[in-house]
Each structure stands twice: as C-alpha cells, then as structure tokens.
C-alpha cells in the first residue's frame, strides 16, 4: 500500500504521525477477511485499529469518536466507494488524513 506524503504530518508534539504507535486508525473495508487482516497487522505494530465494514459504519464511527487520527479505506466498496467516503470524511473531520487503497 502506498501512503501519500500528506499522511506524514506531525502531531502537536512534533512526532511523526506514523511513528507514534499509539494512534487510533479507522480501517474501512467491506471484505471482512482483509479488514481483519489489516487490523491484526496494525495491532501487531502497536497501533490501535478500529474496523468498519463500510462507508456508513465509518461515518458513524467518525461522528461518534473524536480519537481517530488516520482512516484507511478500501476504494472498491458497494453503496459508497472509498473515494466518496474520503470526500465525505474530509468534510466531517478535515484534520484526519484519509488514505484510500485498493
């Protein structure tokens, strides 16, 4: 997965976002196996992942939880695809980087 340079921003304390292993990451994918695999990998690296099975659940998570610092979303999802979700999440929480992936 290629992560855009914009994700490598710093937190208030000057720490690199991806080097801080205690960040909360929302993982969005309608494929349960892939979603859980990504969450397992992130957990093993010390990150704090939360999974959402689609765009609607992701929007609910973002609306109900201010602790997410990064969103990883699949592009090819039914109903609302990852690009549309990224645009919607940017309107809701412009400070949270959204990384669409295949």
Secondary structure, DSSP 8 states (H G I E B T S, - for coil): ----GGG--B-TTS-BGGG-TT-EEEEE-S-HHHHHHHHHHHHHTT-EEEEESSHHHHHHHHHH-TTEEEEEEES--SSS-HHHHHHHHHHH-TTSEEEEE-
